[in-house]
Amino acid sequence: MSTISRSGLAKDRHIWGLMSSLRWLTLFVLILLAVAATQAHSGVAKSSQGLSANELVDLLNLDGHVEGGFFRRTYAADYTLLTPRGDERLSMTSIFYLLAAQSPIGHFHVNRSDIVHYFHLGDPITYYLVHPDGQLEIVVMGNDLRAGQRLQMTVPGGVWKASQIPADGEHGFGLVSEAVSPGFEYADMTLGYRDELLKLFPQHEKLIRRLSHADMP
């Protein structure tokens, strides 16, 4: 009996030893996976947020925009539609749009089409929207959702829009995409020049003087 008991005890100890080793091995593997995931996340953050505005202009092949900032068209639908005015337009177009320290303001302008904005990278972008009745709406796009920043925003056609990044921003740029439907045409956009806007919205004089083009060419 004692021989059998000693043999059984030895087997039990061996089994418990294996189970303990497996637990430690499992824990070690989980720690390695957690570290790898953290490093991967950090790498993604560094690879995106570590970019400079000049690098983004080069990597995304952006050009200067008449509103201010930089852009490139990334999509144009292959079918058309008729607008309520009877104009033929592409059903949708899309662009990258970048504000940067060297061009931090998207000056006031209005489009006939609706535009959906999608925030990507960089510092928060503040949008100033003046509705046809003169109501001012301020929206901040960015990734700090707890602070009320928004990842997506729609500006209806007919609403005057200006945008700006902070002068002391961490990254020195803010990058969004815009989807426009019906598709964008310069004929459907009106730039807001100071004197004309002041006649329309004198109650917003301070904002208009800061975020509009001074003179009509």
DAMO-V27742 format. One record per backbone hydrogen bond with DSSP energy under -1.0 kcal/mol. NH is the residue of the N-H (numbers start at 1). CO is the residue of the C=O. E is the energy in kcal/mol with one decimal. If there is no record, write none. Layout:
NH/CO/E ; NH/CO/E
This chain:
5/1/-2.7 ; 6/2/-2.5 ; 7/3/-2.2 ; 8/4/-2.9 ; 9/5/-2.7 ; 10/6/-2.2 ; 11/7/-2.0 ; 12/8/-2.5 ; 13/9/-2.6 ; 14/10/-2.2 ; 15/11/-2.8 ; 16/12/-2.9 ; 17/13/-2.3 ; 18/14/-2.3 ; 19/15/-2.6 ; 20/16/-2.5 ; 21/17/-2.2 ; 22/18/-2.6 ; 23/19/-2.4 ; 24/20/-2.4 ; 25/21/-2.5 ; 26/22/-2.9 ; 27/23/-2.6 ; 28/24/-2.4 ; 29/25/-2.5 ; 30/26/-2.5 ; 31/27/-2.3 ; 32/28/-2.3 ; 33/29/-2.5 ; 34/30/-2.4 ; 35/31/-2.5 ; 36/32/-2.6 ; 37/33/-2.6 ; 38/34/-2.3 ; 39/35/-2.6 ; 40/36/-2.5 ; 41/37/-2.6 ; 42/38/-2.6 ; 43/39/-2.5 ; 44/40/-2.4 ; 45/41/-2.5 ; 46/42/-2.8 ; 47/43/-2.7 ; 48/44/-1.8 ; 49/45/-2.9 ; 50/46/-1.4 ; 51/48/-1.3 ; 56/52/-2.1 ; 57/53/-2.4 ; 58/54/-2.0 ; 59/55/-3.6 ; 60/56/-2.6 ; 62/57/-2.3 ; 63/71/-2.9 ; 65/69/-2.2 ; 68/65/-1.3 ; 70/98/-2.5 ; 71/63/-2.9 ; 72/96/-1.4 ; 74/94/-2.8 ; 75/94/-1.5 ; 77/92/-2.7 ; 81/89/-2.9 ; 83/87/-2.8 ; 86/83/-2.4 ; 89/81/-2.8 ; 91/79/-2.2 ; 93/180/-2.0 ; 94/75/-2.1 ; 95/178/-2.2 ; 96/72/-2.2 ; 97/176/-2.9 ; 98/70/-3.0 ; 99/174/-2.4 ; 100/103/-1.5 ; 101/172/-1.9 ; 103/100/-1.8 ; 106/163/-2.9 ; 107/67/-3.1 ; 108/211/-2.4 ; 109/161/-1.4 ; 110/190/-2.2 ; 112/188/-1.4 ; 114/181/-1.5 ; 115/155/-2.2 ; 116/179/-2.8 ; 117/153/-3.8 ; 118/177/-2.7 ; 119/151/-2.7 ; 120/175/-2.7 ; 121/175/-1.1 ; 123/173/-3.5 ; 125/141/-2.5 ; 126/164/-2.7 ; 127/139/-3.7 ; 128/162/-3.0 ; 129/137/-3.3 ; 130/160/-2.4 ; 131/135/-2.8 ; 134/131/-2.9 ; 137/129/-3.1 ; 139/127/-2.2 ; 141/125/-3.0 ; 142/150/-1.4 ; 145/143/-1.4 ; 148/145/-1.7 ; 149/144/-1.9 ; 150/140/-2.2 ; 153/117/-1.9 ; 155/115/-2.9 ; 158/111/-2.9 ; 159/156/-1.4 ; 160/130/-2.3 ; 161/109/-2.9 ; 162/128/-1.7 ; 163/106/-2.2 ; 164/126/-1.6 ; 165/104/-1.6 ; 169/166/-1.3 ; 174/99/-2.4 ; 175/121/-2.6 ; 176/97/-2.6 ; 177/118/-2.3 ; 178/95/-2.3 ; 179/116/-2.8 ; 180/93/-3.2 ; 181/114/-2.1 ; 183/90/-3.5 ; 188/185/-2.1 ; 189/186/-1.5 ; 190/110/-2.6 ; 192/108/-2.9 ; 194/213/-2.5 ; 197/193/-2.6 ; 198/194/-2.5 ; 199/195/-1.4 ; 200/196/-1.5 ; 201/197/-3.3 ; 204/201/-1.9 ; 205/202/-1.3 ; 208/204/-2.8 ; 209/205/-2.6 ; 210/206/-1.2 ; 211/207/-2.1 ; 213/192/-1.2
